[in-house]
Amino acid sequence: MEKLVYLSQALTFLNLLLAAGGVAAGIVIGALPGLSATMAVAVLVPFTFAMDPASGLIVLGAIYTGAIYGGSYSAILVNTPGTPSAIATTFDGFPMARRGDGALAVSLATLASVVGGVVGALLLMFLAPPLAQVALAFGPPEYFWLAVFGLTLISALSVGNLLKGMIGACLGLILSMVGVAVIGADVRFTMGSQTLIGGINIVAGLIGLYCIPVLIDLVATKDPHLKVAANTGFRLAESFAIAMREKWNMLRSALIGTVVGILPGAGGSVASLVSYAEARRASKTSETYGKGNPGGLIATEAANNATVGGGFIPTLVLGIPGTPPDAVILGALFVQGIKTGPGLFTEQGEIVYTFIFGLMIGTLLMLPVGLVIGRYAYRSIIAIPKAALVPTIAFLTVVGSFAIHNNMHDVEVMLALGVVGWLLNRAGFAPSPIVLGLVLGQIAEQGFVQSYLIGNARGDILGMFFARPISLAIVGFALLTLFYPLVAASLGKRRGKTSLTDATVESRDGD
């Protein structure tokens, strides 16, 4: 009965208005390349200090979940992840938009985001304390193997051109090592430049590798950016039919996103990559992933939005931020006088449960708000001529890169990587493996070095990497994901030969 009281408090007109406004603001900010969810939450935190604690948290949660979802717009329509969580959304979202299914892709992303967000919020409400123990069970070896698991997605993305995919991933790993080492503070690959000591920012790298090549191609070709479809409406009936067909994929991805979200530092980018790999492995049409398969889009969007609720689990129960935006929200909790810990759900249950219900309501509001904004965005991208579209996107890339640290160095890095990415793209190197290496490189390096140092101190380095149950489970999934495309291709060839042999025998018998 108490939870019904908290629900009624979350359903007040003020909280509903704050949730809707926060979601809309988050969507707009998340859709702009470079303006991340962390930035959106950080900028608006001071405005919540004068609010009631629960209302303030509802606003921040709504902005956070809206920004994560908003990153799918630019990923689908201009092949540029609005946030790092939307990296994998480009794999199938942009191909769908190019063949004229942009409105369908936006609708599917909205449905998957809502389902993922609701699943994450429900698990936050009912299973927060036990799930928080999962975060405590993860150590440096598990983070290392989790990063390796994410890198195995290269195999799935590079079928038929695995060598170039591996070369691209190695290039991304090298880029991730530029600057001061995560552990040891060694200065590497700076070529004597002071500006490279801080390394290559992930968001600047994303914008450069994904967006600049698209801009160059827009200028270099006469073809329209997106295929103009006859129906630019919501296509809700078709979207619901596809979502129901992919319901287990959506649920599995939401659960993966929640579990990965509770791991401090992992975030939506890792969750979406892992869920994409699992969706592709389990699909009967895995060969169409990366070419506009709705299942890939659904998997990534369900996972990255589930990390919102998942990230709040260690934040509220343990006081350990699960994601960067959670760290900002944790600071807001302290300012409001809210002490995190296992007793938070009993001692200050009114605030916490009202916030969780508000987060769930904000996620549900994403459906109407997101569809309306998404339809407007899709129609605008199609209607705007290239002469106006290219400079507009170019301006946003520069502003987004500069806004990361208010530093022109990030803009220079973005432009340099963009030109390099375009040249590599012309040579057959896709940007996705490079970005995977860049995003997962630091996580893998930190986990490996810490595990090695701890194992060396204990005199059991191999045991540190291979004697922990969770590590072994992740290694097993990584091997399965890595070799599954090759095994599936081999089995397909054998079946084809068998069918051909059977057909030949039947033909001879008929003669």
C-alpha positions as a printed Julia matrix, in Angstrom:
511×3 Matrix{Float64}:
  0.0     0.0     0.0
  2.86    2.37    0.75
  4.11    2.02   -2.82
  0.7     3.16   -4.09
  1.09    6.31   -1.99
  4.52    6.93   -3.53
  3.02    6.34   -6.99
  0.33    8.93   -6.33
  2.99   11.42   -5.28
  4.89   10.8    -8.51
  1.67   11.35  -10.48
  1.09   14.9    -9.26
  0.71   17.48  -12.01
  4.04   19.15  -11.14
  6.02   15.92  -11.24
  4.37   14.85  -14.51
  5.21   18.24  -16.02
  8.8    18.02  -14.78
  9.16   14.46  -16.13
  7.79   15.38  -19.57
  9.93   18.53  -19.77
 13.03   16.64  -18.61
 12.51   13.9   -21.2
 12.02   16.41  -24.03
 15.12   18.4   -23.0
 17.16   15.22  -22.68
 16.09   13.99  -26.12
 17.1    17.24  -27.8
 20.46   17.38  -26.01
 21.2    13.7   -26.59
 20.47   14.02  -30.31
 23.2    16.66  -30.74
 26.63   15.06  -31.28
 29.01   15.84  -28.43
 26.37   16.98  -25.93
 26.28   13.86  -23.76
 23.84   12.77  -21.07
 26.46   13.61  -18.43
 26.7    17.18  -19.73
 22.92   17.54  -19.81
 22.54   16.38  -16.21
 25.51   18.42  -14.96
 24.28   21.67  -16.5
 20.77   21.34  -15.03
 21.7    20.05  -11.55
 21.81   23.55   -9.94
 18.18   24.21  -10.97
 17.02   21.25   -8.86
 18.49   22.44   -5.57
 15.47   24.64   -4.84
 13.04   21.8    -5.61
 11.64   19.1    -3.41
 14.24   16.26   -3.32
 11.96   13.76   -5.08
 10.94   16.25   -7.77
 14.54   17.27   -8.35
 15.59   13.66   -8.78
 12.68   13.03  -11.17
 13.88   15.89  -13.39
 17.46   14.59  -13.43
 16.35   11.02  -14.1
 14.07   12.16  -16.94
 16.84   14.21  -18.54
 19.23   11.25  -18.22
 16.92    8.68  -19.77
 15.8    11.12  -22.48
 19.4    11.92  -23.46
 20.33    8.23  -23.73
 17.37    7.66  -26.03
 17.95   10.91  -27.96
 21.35    9.66  -29.1
 19.54    7.23  -31.39
 18.18   10.04  -33.59
 21.52   11.19  -34.96
 22.75    7.57  -35.02
 19.85    6.58  -37.29
 19.52    9.71  -39.43
 23.13   10.93  -39.89
 25.16    7.85  -38.84
 26.65    9.71  -35.87
 26.02    8.5   -32.3
 24.59   11.39  -30.32
 25.97    9.71  -27.18
 28.55    6.9   -26.78
 25.67    4.6   -25.79
 24.31    4.83  -29.35
 27.42    3.51  -31.1
 25.86    0.14  -31.92
 22.62    1.84  -33.01
 24.4     3.03  -36.14
 25.09   -0.55  -37.24
 21.51   -1.23  -38.36
 19.72    2.08  -37.74
 21.47    4.07  -40.47
 21.15    1.3   -43.12
 17.42    1.21  -42.37
 17.18    4.99  -42.84
 19.14    4.87  -46.11
 16.71    2.39  -47.64
 13.72    4.56  -46.69
 12.8     3.02  -43.32
 13.97    5.92  -41.18
 10.54    6.5   -39.6
 10.26    2.79  -38.82
 13.76    2.8   -37.29
 12.91    5.77  -35.05
  9.66    4.12  -33.94
 11.43    0.84  -33.15
 14.15    2.69  -31.24
 11.44    4.44  -29.22
  9.59    1.23  -28.36
 12.8    -0.61  -27.45
 14.01    2.32  -25.35
 10.76    2.45  -23.4
 10.77   -1.31  -22.73
 14.44   -1.26  -21.72
 13.93    1.73  -19.45
 10.88    0.19  -17.75
 12.69   -3.14  -17.18
 15.65   -1.3   -15.65
 13.38    0.76  -13.4
 11.41   -2.32  -12.25
 14.6    -4.18  -11.34
 15.8    -1.07   -9.53
 12.6    -1.03   -7.49
 12.36   -4.7    -6.56
 15.87   -6.14   -6.77
 18.23   -3.28   -5.97
 20.01   -4.72   -2.87
 20.74   -8.21   -4.28
 21.72   -6.87   -7.69
 24.1    -4.41   -6.06
 26.08   -7.41   -4.81
 26.81   -8.28   -8.45
 28.74   -5.04   -8.77
 30.82   -5.97   -5.73
 31.63   -9.37   -7.27
 33.25   -7.72  -10.3
 36.96   -7.03  -10.0
 39.71   -6.02  -12.46
 39.79   -9.45  -14.2
 36.05   -9.34  -14.88
 36.33   -5.83  -16.34
 39.21   -6.95  -18.55
 37.3    -9.94  -19.89
 34.15   -7.84  -20.29
 36.11   -5.45  -22.52
 37.49   -8.42  -24.47
 33.92   -9.7   -24.79
 32.95   -6.37  -26.33
 35.88   -6.55  -28.75
 34.72   -9.95  -30.0
 31.88   -8.05  -31.67
 34.47   -7.23  -34.35
 34.07  -10.79  -35.57
 30.33  -10.26  -35.95
 30.76   -6.92  -37.72
 33.52   -8.02  -40.08
 32.24  -11.26  -41.58
 33.85  -11.58  -45.0
 36.49   -8.98  -44.14
 37.76  -10.05  -40.72
 41.37   -8.98  -41.37
 40.42   -5.34  -41.99
 38.14   -5.43  -38.97
 40.99   -6.65  -36.76
 43.36   -4.03  -38.18
 40.77   -1.33  -37.46
 40.32   -2.58  -33.9
 44.09   -2.54  -33.34
 44.18    1.04  -34.61
 41.44    1.93  -32.12
 43.37    0.25  -29.29
 46.45    2.28  -30.22
 44.4     5.48  -30.2
 43.08    4.58  -26.74
 46.67    4.4   -25.45
 47.63    7.9   -26.57
 48.54   10.14  -23.62
 49.15    9.31  -19.98
 48.67    5.63  -19.08
 45.67    4.78  -16.93
 47.99    3.0   -14.47
 51.65    3.94  -14.13
 51.3     7.43  -15.67
 53.62    6.61  -18.57
 53.38    9.1   -21.43
 52.83    7.31  -24.75
 52.4     8.11  -28.44
 52.23   11.87  -27.93
 54.98   12.6   -30.51
 56.18   15.42  -28.26
 52.83   17.21  -28.4
 51.58   18.7   -25.15
 48.0    18.62  -26.38
 48.03   14.83  -26.76
 49.06   14.2   -23.15
 45.4    14.16  -22.15
 44.7    11.48  -24.75
 41.98   11.28  -27.37
 38.52   12.03  -26.04
 36.03    9.29  -26.89
 33.23   11.68  -27.87
 35.54   13.68  -30.16
 36.69   10.42  -31.71
 33.09    9.28  -32.24
 32.1    12.51  -33.95
 35.17   12.49  -36.16
 35.1     8.86  -37.24
 31.36    8.72  -37.84
 30.19   12.2   -38.79
 33.0    13.79  -40.84
 33.11   10.96  -43.44
 29.35   11.34  -43.88
 29.75   15.09  -44.44
 32.53   14.56  -46.98
 30.41   12.0   -48.86
 27.44   14.38  -48.82
 29.55   17.05  -50.49
 31.21   14.62  -52.92
 28.06   12.93  -54.24
 24.82   14.09  -55.83
 22.72   11.34  -54.27
 20.29   12.35  -51.49
 21.38   11.68  -47.94
 18.4     9.44  -47.17
 15.95    7.69  -49.44
 12.64    9.55  -49.37
  9.89    7.15  -48.33
  6.26    7.53  -49.34
  5.2     7.04  -45.71
  6.99    9.22  -43.17
  4.46    8.55  -40.42
  4.97    6.67  -37.19
  4.34    3.21  -38.75
  3.24    2.1   -35.29
  1.37   -1.02  -36.38
  4.43   -2.31  -38.23
  6.69   -1.3   -35.34
  4.58   -3.15  -32.78
  4.49   -6.24  -35.02
  8.29   -6.27  -35.32
  8.69   -5.58  -31.59
  6.45   -8.53  -30.73
  8.43  -10.73  -33.1
 11.63   -9.6   -31.35
 10.17   -9.66  -27.83
 12.69  -12.17  -26.42
 15.55  -10.28  -28.01
 14.22   -7.08  -26.43
 13.8    -8.63  -22.99
 17.22  -10.32  -23.08
 18.87   -7.08  -24.15
 17.1    -5.14  -21.38
 18.35   -7.63  -18.78
 21.88   -7.44  -20.2
 21.71   -3.65  -20.09
 20.57   -3.67  -16.46
 23.32   -6.05  -15.34
 26.03   -4.18  -17.24
 24.63   -0.88  -15.97
 25.28   -1.83  -12.35
 28.98   -2.3   -13.11
 30.75    1.0   -12.3
 32.39    2.44  -15.39
 30.89    0.05  -17.94
 27.93    2.15  -19.15
 25.56    2.0   -22.07
 28.22    1.65  -24.78
 29.43   -1.69  -23.4
 25.86   -2.85  -22.71
 24.7    -2.1   -26.26
 27.71   -3.85  -27.79
 27.27   -6.96  -25.66
 23.52   -7.13  -26.33
 24.09   -6.62  -30.06
 26.58   -9.48  -30.14
 24.16  -11.77  -28.31
 21.22  -10.75  -30.5
 23.22  -11.49  -33.63
 24.43  -14.81  -32.28
 20.89  -15.93  -31.4
 19.24  -14.7   -34.61
 18.31  -17.02  -37.46
 19.07  -14.18  -39.88
 22.42  -13.17  -38.42
 23.87  -12.52  -41.88
 21.58   -9.48  -42.25
 22.87   -7.79  -39.08
 24.78   -4.65  -39.94
 22.7    -4.27  -43.12
 19.5    -2.88  -41.58
 18.12   -5.7   -39.44
 15.53   -4.31  -36.97
 16.66   -6.87  -34.37
 20.05   -5.2   -34.03
 18.47   -1.78  -33.51
 16.05   -3.16  -30.92
 18.83   -4.93  -29.0
 21.04   -1.87  -28.69
 18.3     0.59  -27.72
 16.71   -1.75  -25.17
 20.11   -2.34  -23.57
 21.44    1.2   -23.37
 18.21    2.55  -21.84
 18.1    -0.3   -19.31
 21.47    0.91  -18.01
 19.73    3.98  -16.6
 17.86    1.93  -13.98
 20.78   -0.46  -13.63
 23.23    2.35  -12.97
 21.09    3.7   -10.13
 21.34    0.37   -8.27
 24.96    0.73   -7.06
 24.5     4.51   -6.85
 21.62    4.33   -4.36
 22.53    1.12   -2.5
 26.33    1.35   -2.36
 27.07    5.0    -3.08
 29.13    3.89   -6.13
 28.12    5.6    -9.42
 27.33    3.05  -12.1
 27.71    5.55  -14.97
 29.12    9.13  -15.3
 25.65   10.76  -15.12
 25.05    8.78  -11.92
 28.11   10.43  -10.4
 26.58   13.85  -11.05
 23.22   12.75   -9.63
 25.02   11.28   -6.59
 26.45   14.74   -5.92
 22.93   16.18   -6.14
 21.77   13.58   -3.59
 24.45   14.71   -1.15
 23.48   18.36   -1.61
 19.86   17.43   -0.84
 21.04   15.71    2.37
 20.21   12.2     1.17
 22.65    9.56    2.38
 23.03    6.54    0.12
 23.44    3.05    1.49
 21.53   -0.19    2.16
 19.19    1.6     4.58
 18.17    4.25    2.06
 15.11    2.3     0.86
 13.74    2.06    4.42
 14.9     5.28    6.07
 14.08    7.59    3.15
 11.75    5.34    1.19
  9.33    8.15    0.36
 11.94   10.05   -1.64
 13.51    6.99   -3.27
 10.33    5.23   -4.34
  8.72    8.47   -5.54
 11.84    9.03   -7.65
 11.75    5.47   -9.05
  8.08    5.8    -9.97
  8.85    9.18  -11.53
 11.7     7.61  -13.51
  9.31    4.95  -14.77
  6.68    7.57  -15.69
  9.31    9.62  -17.51
 10.34    6.51  -19.45
  6.72    5.87  -20.46
  6.37    9.5   -21.53
  9.24    8.9   -23.94
  6.81    7.03  -26.19
  4.57    9.97  -27.19
  7.23   12.66  -26.79
  9.88   10.64  -28.62
  7.61    9.72  -31.52
  6.55   13.32  -32.09
 10.11   14.69  -31.92
 11.43   11.76  -33.97
  8.89   12.25  -36.74
  9.73   15.96  -36.89
 13.47   15.19  -36.96
 13.09   12.61  -39.75
 10.98   14.89  -41.92
 13.38   17.77  -41.36
 16.46   15.75  -42.32
 14.72   14.61  -45.53
 13.36   18.04  -46.43
 16.49   20.11  -45.74
 18.61   20.48  -48.91
 22.26   19.48  -48.8
 23.38   23.08  -49.08
 21.83   23.76  -45.67
 22.17   20.3   -44.09
 25.96   19.96  -44.48
 26.98   23.28  -42.85
 24.4    22.76  -40.09
 25.78   19.33  -39.17
 29.35   20.61  -39.54
 28.59   23.47  -37.14
 27.08   21.04  -34.61
 30.11   18.75  -34.81
 32.47   21.64  -34.08
 30.32   22.96  -31.23
 29.83   19.48  -29.79
 33.55   18.71  -29.88
 34.49   22.06  -28.36
 31.86   21.76  -25.61
 33.46   18.6   -24.19
 36.28   20.48  -22.43
 35.92   23.98  -23.93
 39.14   23.21  -25.77
 39.98   23.6   -29.46
 42.28   20.58  -29.16
 39.24   18.31  -29.16
 37.99   19.96  -32.37
 41.39   19.44  -34.02
 41.42   15.77  -32.97
 37.87   15.36  -34.26
 38.71   16.83  -37.67
 41.96   14.86  -38.0
 40.28   11.56  -37.13
 37.44   12.42  -39.49
 39.75   12.81  -42.47
 41.66    9.64  -41.53
 38.36    7.81  -41.06
 37.15    8.9   -44.51
 40.38    7.69  -46.15
 40.19    4.37  -44.3
 36.54    4.03  -45.27
 37.49    4.44  -48.92
 40.0     1.61  -48.43
 37.33   -0.69  -46.99
 37.92   -0.12  -43.27
 34.65    0.44  -41.39
 34.66    2.95  -38.49
 32.9     0.62  -36.03
 35.91   -1.63  -35.18
 38.1     1.46  -34.72
 35.55    2.99  -32.35
 35.22   -0.3   -30.44
 38.96   -0.35  -29.86
 38.93    3.29  -28.77
 36.03    2.85  -26.33
 37.07   -0.47  -24.82
 40.83    0.02  -24.88
 41.14    1.89  -21.58
 38.76   -0.5   -19.8
 40.75   -3.5   -21.04
 44.11   -1.93  -20.2
 43.12   -0.9   -16.69
 41.6    -4.29  -15.93
 44.59   -6.19  -17.33
 47.29   -4.15  -15.55
 45.46   -4.21  -12.21
 44.84   -7.98  -12.51
 48.46   -8.62  -13.43
 49.77   -6.57  -10.5
 47.43   -8.26   -8.01
 48.19  -11.71   -9.42
 51.91  -11.05   -9.37
 51.71   -9.96   -5.73
 49.84  -13.16   -4.88
 52.15  -15.31   -6.98
 49.23  -16.59   -9.09
 48.87  -14.54  -12.27
 47.08  -17.25  -14.28
 44.71  -17.94  -11.41
 43.83  -14.26  -11.27
 42.65  -14.36  -14.87
 41.28  -17.89  -15.23
 40.27  -19.16  -11.78
 37.33  -16.86  -11.06
 33.86  -18.19  -11.98
 32.5   -14.94  -13.41
 35.65  -14.47  -15.49
 35.36  -17.99  -16.91
 31.72  -17.4   -17.82
 32.58  -14.18  -19.66
 35.48  -15.91  -21.45
 33.08  -18.65  -22.57
 30.61  -16.13  -23.98
 33.45  -14.25  -25.67
 34.72  -17.4   -27.4
 31.19  -18.31  -28.45
 30.61  -14.86  -29.92
 34.02  -14.78  -31.6
 33.81  -18.12  -33.37
 30.06  -18.39  -33.91
 30.01  -16.47  -37.25
 32.81  -18.66  -38.62
 31.15  -21.88  -37.43
 27.76  -20.77  -38.78
 29.3   -19.96  -42.17
 31.04  -23.35  -42.26
 27.83  -25.18  -41.37
 25.95  -23.2   -44.0
 28.43  -24.28  -46.68
 28.16  -27.92  -45.57
 24.37  -27.79  -45.68
 24.53  -26.23  -49.12
 26.84  -28.99  -50.38
 24.6   -31.64  -48.8
 21.5   -30.17  -50.43
 23.29  -29.99  -53.79
 24.41  -33.63  -53.46
 20.91  -34.77  -52.54
 19.45  -32.87  -55.47
 21.99  -34.46  -57.84
 21.2   -37.95  -56.55
 17.46  -37.36  -56.94
 18.0   -36.07  -60.44
 19.97  -39.18  -61.4
 17.34  -41.46  -59.85
 14.68  -39.66  -61.83
 16.62  -40.24  -65.05
